[in-house]
Amino acid sequence: MSFAFAPAARLRDVTLRDGLQLTGKVLPTERKVEIVRRLLALGVPALEIGSMARPDKVPPMANTLDVVRSLTPEELAPCWLWVATPKHVELALEAGARNLQYCFSATDAHNLANIGRTTEASLAAMPAALDMAREAGAAVELCIATSFTCPFDGPVDPDRVIAIANDPRAEGAQGVVICDTLGQAVPAQVADLIGRVREETPEREIVYHGHDTWGLGVANTLAAIQAGASMVDGALGGLGGCPFAPGASGNTSSEDILFATRPDWFTPEALAELVRISEALLADLDEPNRSRAAQGARSRARAFEWVIPEPAR
């Protein structure tokens, strides 16, 4: 199988949303803004910078709107915010956000745990969210969590995901995000579902959001790209997971995705800077570094250009 196609897919780094959700720590606004600016300066094409989830339920997201207000319109242009209700959309737009992921689950059980309503109720509210975004000139993605498996109900029928993506109430969403929330999918499943979304839903950008729970994060991401995803999500150091999905672990590592796909901007120097940003953040959060590429970059294989040189003594 050839992976020459891979650089066509853009990485969206989700460290500051999905990455931070399970840490239990609130990073200061200034620290989040610094990370945004350093990642954008490196060339990372898209970022997810926060969530409108209730601060009492997901404390690390408490200062999301402060982060949005601290960034310039130019800096916000490639940045995305997680929303789940029309009220979320209203508040995010007022703060200056211009790219929104309207997210709910394919299964009622997870949607009730995550958002406090049924999937049907979330779909019914989506037209109001889309209308507000349209009036503000903002982009909206339809984000379908638990697209493969649910922590409460088990395997999810792909027809269910296709039906949600094709629901008339979701018309107007420019993209659709297919989420392997638990990281339990395998490449064949990912390729099949992404391929069906590409063929059977209205023409939209397809995004793949994966986790590395069972060690297939990069393989599933490559399968998604092969099947038609043009954006893929990752987090620095493989940080993250869903607090409302028992069994979910870290996101697929941004460093690992980039090392596998090699976009033009991703040089050994860019990897070294990503590793430094990641190591400092993970140390602050007291979290392990799950990125294999980051570990490789700190190895002793000095003849390999991707290994970070030791400072001169």
C-alpha positions, 0 to 999 in steps of 0.5 A: 500500500502506498502512502504517498497521498498522506501529506494532502491531509491537514493536521488539527492539533486538539491538545487544548481541548480534547488533550486537556479534558482528563487532566483535571488542571486548568492551564492559565489563559496566558499559557494556552495562548502561548501554545496556540501562537507557538504551534501556529508559528511552526506551521500547524494548519489548524487547532482546537483551542477549547470547549464550551462544556460546563466548567463544573463538569470539565474544569480545564475548559473554564477559561476557553472564552478568555483564550478566544478573546486573547487571540487576534482575528487572524490567529482565530482563523485556523482555530476551532471551538467545541460546542454542543448547543445553540447557547454555546454557539451564541457565546462563542460567536460573541467572544470572536470564534469563527470555527465551531464543531457542533458535537453530539454522539451517535448513541443516546447513552453517550450523548446523555452522559456527555451532553445531557440530552438525547441524540435526537434533541441535539439534532433538533437544536442544530438548525438554530445553531447553524442559523446563528453561525451563518449570520455571523459568517462562521463555519460549522462542522457536524461532529459525530462522537462514538461513530464506531463504538459506545462505552455503554451500548457497544458497537455502533451501526455505520448506518446510524452514522450515515443517517445522522450525517445525512439528516436535513437538520445538519444541512449547512455544516461544511464538514463532518467529523467522524470520531473513534472516541474510544480508540477501539476501531481498526483500520478496515472499519475506519476506511469503510466508514470514511469511504461511505461518508465520502460517497453517501453524504452531501459534499463536505470536508471529512475529518477523522478524530482518533484515539490510540487506546489500542495502539492503532491511532496512526494506522487508523489515521492513515486509513482515514486519509486513504479513504478521503479524510482531508483533516485529521486530529491529534494531540501533543504527546498523545494527551487526552481522552473523554471524561464521559467515555469509560475506557477512552485514553489519549488522542493519537499523538500529533507528533506521530501523525506528522512523522508518518505523513510528512507535510511540507512544513514538517522538518526535523527542526519543527519536530524538535520544537514540537517535542519541546513544547510537548515536554514542557506542557506534559511536565506542567500537567504531570502527564506521561509522554505517549508519543513514539516519535517524541521518544524516537527524537530523544534517542541516541540514533545520531545518524538519523536527521529526525533525532534532536541533537544534544546541546554542545558541552 
